[in-house]
Amino acid sequence: MNKIIISPSILSADFANLASEIEAVKDAGADWIHIDVMDGHFVPNITVGVPVVKSLKKVTDMVLDTHLMIENPEKYIEPFAKAGSDILTFHYEACKDNEHVGNVISVIKSFNIKAGISIKPKTEPEKIFSFLNDVDLVLVMTVEPGFGGQEFMHDCALKIPKIKANAKEDLIIQVDGGINNLTGKICTSLGANSLVAGSYIYNSSNYRRAIESLKN
C-alpha cells in the first residue's frame, strides 16, 4: 500500500465551524476525519461523544475514523457504530486481558465496520501481535493520549517496523502524536501508511500545503 492516508484530527479544528473545517481539509486532499473520543477516565481530558459523530455523518461523506480513548470500550461500540463511525479504534490498555481484547474486536466487526487497536507509548508492540490478523488498523501513539500539541516520541516510531514485519499485507499502520512534515516522513519511512495530524494541519495557514507535505 503506497498511498499515505491522511486523517486530520478535529481535536484541533474550530468546533464552532466543524462542518466547514471538515469540508476545508477534504478539499485540501485529506482522506479521512479522525475523531478523538476521550472520557476523562482512561485519559485525563474529555472531548466529544456520539452526538458529534452523528452530526458529522450528516454533513460529510468522508471516512469517520473514530479513536476511542475510553474505559469499557465494548459498551460504546454500538452507539458509535450506529452514529456513523466507519472505523472504531480502541485501546489495548483499556482491556483487562486478551479475551477482552478479542471480544471488543468481534463486537466492532459485527457492525460491518473496520476495527482498529491502539497502543500507548509504554506498551510493547509484541502485546498485540496475536491480534494483527483480526484487525484492519493498528494505531501507534507517539505521544501520551489525552492532549493535542505534544512532542513526538521518536522511540515509539520504532514499533512500526516490528508491527509491519508481523502483519498482513493490507494492515493499516496509523501513527498519531506530534505529526508534522518531518516526523511524518520518519513514520512512513518505517512503514506507516496512515498519519493523524491535528495542530500541524489546522494551525497551518494553508491546509493543502500541510497535507501534501505529509503525503510526499
C-alpha positions as CSV (number, residue, x, y, z in Angstrom):
1,M,0.0,0.0,0.0
2,N,1.9,3.1,-1.2
3,K,-0.8,5.6,-0.6
4,I,-0.5,7.5,2.7
5,I,-3.9,8.0,4.3
6,I,-4.1,11.4,6.0
7,S,-6.6,11.7,8.8
8,P,-6.8,15.2,10.2
9,S,-7.8,15.3,13.9
10,I,-10.8,17.5,14.6
11,L,-9.4,18.0,18.1
12,S,-7.5,20.9,16.7
13,A,-10.3,22.3,14.5
14,D,-12.6,25.2,15.2
15,F,-15.5,23.4,16.9
16,A,-17.9,26.3,16.2
17,N,-17.4,25.6,12.5
18,L,-16.8,21.9,12.3
19,A,-18.7,21.2,9.1
20,S,-16.7,23.9,7.2
21,E,-13.5,22.8,8.8
22,I,-14.1,19.2,7.6
23,E,-15.0,20.4,4.1
24,A,-11.8,22.5,4.0
25,V,-9.5,19.6,4.8
26,K,-11.4,17.4,2.3
27,D,-10.9,20.0,-0.4
28,A,-7.2,20.2,0.6
29,G,-6.7,16.5,0.0
30,A,-7.4,14.7,3.3
31,D,-8.7,11.2,3.1
32,W,-10.4,10.5,6.5
33,I,-11.5,12.5,9.5
34,H,-10.0,11.5,12.9
35,I,-12.4,11.9,15.9
36,D,-10.7,11.7,19.3
37,V,-13.2,10.4,21.9
38,M,-11.9,10.9,25.5
39,D,-13.8,10.1,28.6
40,G,-11.9,11.8,31.4
41,H,-11.1,8.4,32.9
42,F,-8.9,6.4,30.5
43,V,-7.2,9.7,29.7
44,P,-7.5,12.9,31.7
45,N,-9.3,15.0,29.1
46,I,-12.9,15.0,27.9
47,T,-13.8,15.6,24.3
48,V,-16.7,14.6,22.1
49,G,-19.2,11.8,22.0
50,V,-21.8,10.0,19.9
51,P,-23.9,13.1,19.0
52,V,-20.9,14.8,17.3
53,V,-20.2,11.7,15.2
54,K,-23.9,11.5,14.3
55,S,-23.9,15.2,13.3
56,L,-20.7,14.9,11.2
57,K,-22.1,11.9,9.3
58,K,-24.9,14.2,8.1
59,V,-22.5,16.8,6.6
60,T,-19.7,14.7,5.1
61,D,-19.1,11.5,3.1
62,M,-15.5,11.2,4.4
63,V,-14.5,8.2,6.4
64,L,-15.1,8.8,10.1
65,D,-12.0,7.4,11.8
66,T,-13.1,7.2,15.5
67,H,-10.4,6.7,18.2
68,L,-11.9,5.6,21.5
69,M,-9.7,6.7,24.3
70,I,-12.2,5.3,26.9
71,E,-12.7,2.7,29.5
72,N,-15.1,-0.2,28.8
73,P,-15.0,0.3,25.0
74,E,-17.4,-2.6,24.4
75,K,-20.2,-0.6,26.0
76,Y,-19.9,2.2,23.4
77,I,-19.3,0.3,20.2
78,E,-22.9,0.0,19.2
79,P,-23.8,3.7,19.6
80,F,-20.7,4.9,17.8
81,A,-21.2,2.4,15.0
82,K,-24.8,3.4,14.6
83,A,-23.9,7.1,14.7
84,G,-21.8,6.6,11.6
85,S,-18.2,5.7,12.5
86,D,-16.6,3.8,9.6
87,I,-13.6,2.7,11.8
88,L,-13.6,2.2,15.5
89,T,-10.2,2.0,17.2
90,F,-10.0,1.1,20.9
91,H,-7.0,0.8,23.3
92,Y,-5.3,-2.4,24.2
93,E,-4.7,-0.9,27.6
94,A,-8.5,-0.4,28.2
95,C,-9.0,-4.2,28.2
96,K,-8.3,-6.4,31.2
97,D,-6.9,-9.4,29.3
98,N,-6.6,-10.8,25.8
99,E,-10.0,-12.4,25.8
100,H,-11.5,-9.0,26.5
101,V,-9.5,-7.6,23.5
102,G,-10.8,-10.3,21.2
103,N,-14.4,-9.7,22.4
104,V,-14.1,-6.0,21.6
105,I,-12.8,-6.7,18.1
106,S,-15.6,-9.2,17.5
107,V,-18.3,-6.7,18.6
108,I,-16.8,-3.9,16.3
109,K,-16.7,-6.4,13.3
110,S,-20.3,-7.4,14.0
111,F,-21.4,-3.9,12.8
112,N,-19.5,-4.4,9.4
113,I,-17.1,-1.6,10.1
114,K,-13.3,-1.6,10.4
115,A,-11.7,-2.5,13.7
116,G,-8.6,-0.8,15.0
117,I,-6.4,-1.4,18.0
118,S,-4.2,1.3,19.6
119,I,-1.2,1.1,21.9
120,K,0.1,3.8,24.2
121,P,3.8,4.8,24.2
122,K,4.8,2.4,27.1
123,T,3.1,-0.6,25.6
124,E,5.3,-3.0,23.7
125,P,4.1,-3.9,20.2
126,E,4.5,-7.6,20.9
127,K,1.5,-7.4,23.1
128,I,-0.8,-7.1,20.1
129,F,0.9,-9.4,17.6
130,S,-1.7,-12.1,18.2
131,F,-4.5,-9.7,17.1
132,L,-2.9,-8.4,13.9
133,N,-4.8,-10.7,11.6
134,D,-8.1,-9.8,13.3
135,V,-7.9,-6.0,13.0
136,D,-7.9,-3.7,10.0
137,L,-5.8,-1.0,11.6
138,V,-3.1,-0.6,14.3
139,L,-2.7,2.9,15.8
140,V,0.7,3.6,17.3
141,M,0.6,6.5,19.7
142,T,3.7,8.7,19.6
143,V,2.5,10.9,22.4
144,E,0.7,10.0,25.6
145,P,-3.0,10.1,24.6
146,G,-5.2,12.8,26.1
147,F,-4.0,16.2,24.8
148,G,-3.1,17.7,21.4
149,G,0.1,19.5,20.6
150,Q,2.6,17.2,22.4
151,E,6.2,16.5,21.2
152,F,6.7,13.4,19.0
153,M,8.3,10.5,20.9
154,H,10.9,9.0,18.5
155,D,11.3,5.7,20.3
156,C,7.6,4.9,19.7
157,A,8.1,5.1,16.0
158,L,10.5,2.1,16.2
159,K,7.4,0.0,16.9
160,I,6.2,0.5,13.3
161,P,8.6,-1.9,11.5
162,K,8.1,-4.6,14.2
163,I,4.3,-4.4,13.6
164,K,4.8,-4.4,9.9
165,A,7.0,-7.4,9.9
166,N,4.3,-9.4,11.7
167,A,1.3,-8.0,9.9
168,K,-0.8,-9.0,6.9
169,E,-0.1,-7.0,3.8
170,D,-3.2,-4.8,3.9
171,L,-3.0,-3.8,7.5
172,I,-3.2,0.0,8.0
173,I,-0.5,1.2,10.3
174,Q,-1.5,4.6,11.6
175,V,0.5,7.0,13.7
176,D,-0.8,9.7,15.9
177,G,1.0,12.3,18.0
178,G,3.3,15.2,17.2
179,I,3.0,14.5,13.4
180,N,4.4,17.1,11.1
181,N,6.2,17.1,7.8
182,L,9.4,15.8,9.4
183,T,8.1,13.3,11.9
184,G,5.5,12.1,9.3
185,K,8.4,11.2,7.0
186,I,10.1,9.2,9.8
187,C,6.9,7.2,10.3
188,T,6.2,6.5,6.7
189,S,9.9,5.5,6.1
190,L,9.5,3.0,8.8
191,G,6.3,1.5,7.3
192,A,3.4,3.6,8.4
193,N,0.7,4.2,5.8
194,S,-1.7,6.5,7.7
195,L,-0.9,9.7,9.6
196,V,-3.1,11.5,12.1
197,A,-2.3,15.2,12.3
198,G,-4.2,17.8,14.2
199,S,-2.4,21.0,15.1
200,Y,0.0,20.7,12.2
201,I,-2.9,20.9,9.7
202,Y,-5.4,23.0,11.5
203,N,-2.9,25.6,12.7
204,S,-1.5,25.9,9.2
205,S,-2.3,28.9,7.0
206,N,-2.5,26.5,4.1
207,Y,-4.3,23.2,4.7
208,R,-3.4,21.8,1.2
209,R,0.3,22.5,1.6
210,A,0.3,20.9,5.1
211,I,-1.5,17.8,3.9
212,E,0.7,17.4,0.7
213,S,3.8,17.7,2.9
214,L,2.6,14.6,4.8
215,K,1.8,12.6,1.7
216,N,5.1,13.3,-0.2
